[in-house]
Structures are given as C-alpha cells and as structure tokens.
C-alpha cells in the first residue's frame, strides 16, 4: 500500500487478496472518491509520481458512490 497527496487530491493504492489491486483518488473538497479496479502499471506509476488529475479524469475511474 502507498499513498500520495497533493493540494487537492489524495491517491491511495491498496494491494489485496489474490493480487487484486484497488486505486482510489479522493478529491479533497466534497467531490468524492474515484476508484480504479486493477490499475495498470502506468496508472500505478502516475499515482506514485505523476499528475493525479490524470487518474481523477481517467475513463476507467468510477465514482465510488456509483459502484453498488
């Protein structure tokens, strides 16, 4: 697991059971949390050292509230 934070976004990657991964990107001010299930190596690299807005705006990112 790791996390990285900027002024307006927080990214957290969780490595879990049977090598499944979950990457969350939380917007600091009331816009919610986006989730990427089984992120690609490129998405993990962005979370570690890239532009977190690219993850927030990714077509693979889903709003956590909408995942029911």
C-alpha positions in Angstrom: 0.0 0.0 0.0 1.1 3.5 -0.6 -0.4 7.0 -0.7 0.5 10.4 -2.2 -1.2 13.7 -1.6 -1.3 17.0 -3.5 -3.1 20.2 -2.5 -6.4 19.0 -3.9 -6.1 15.2 -4.5 -5.1 12.1 -2.5 -4.2 8.8 -4.2 -4.1 5.5 -2.3 -3.2 2.2 -3.9 -4.2 -1.0 -2.0 -2.7 -4.4 -2.9 -5.0 -7.1 -1.7 -6.2 -10.7 -1.8 -5.0 -12.8 -4.8 -3.0 -9.9 -6.3 -6.1 -7.8 -6.9 -5.5 -4.0 -6.7 -7.6 -1.0 -5.9 -6.5 2.5 -6.6 -8.6 5.4 -5.1 -8.3 9.0 -5.9 -10.1 11.3 -3.5 -10.7 15.0 -4.2 -10.1 17.0 -1.1 -13.2 19.2 -1.2 -16.5 17.3 -1.4 -16.2 15.9 -4.9 -16.0 12.3 -3.7 -13.7 9.4 -4.4 -13.0 7.7 -7.7 -11.9 4.1 -7.8 -9.9 2.2 -10.4 -10.0 -1.6 -10.0 -6.9 -3.5 -11.0 -4.9 -0.4 -12.2 -2.4 -0.8 -15.0 1.3 -0.4 -14.3 1.1 3.0 -15.9 -1.7 4.1 -13.6 0.3 2.9 -10.6 3.2 5.0 -11.8 1.0 8.0 -12.2 -0.2 7.5 -8.6 3.4 7.3 -7.4 4.9 10.2 -9.2 2.7 11.6 -12.0 -0.2 14.0 -12.4 -3.0 12.8 -10.1 -5.6 14.7 -12.2 -4.9 12.2 -15.0 -6.2 9.5 -12.7 -9.2 11.6 -11.5 -10.2 12.2 -15.1 -9.5 8.7 -16.4 -12.2 6.9 -18.3 -11.5 3.8 -16.1 -12.1 5.8 -12.8 -15.6 5.2 -11.3 -17.3 7.3 -8.7 -17.3 5.2 -5.5 -21.0 6.0 -4.8 -21.9 4.6 -8.2 -20.4 1.2 -7.5 -23.3 -0.6 -5.9 
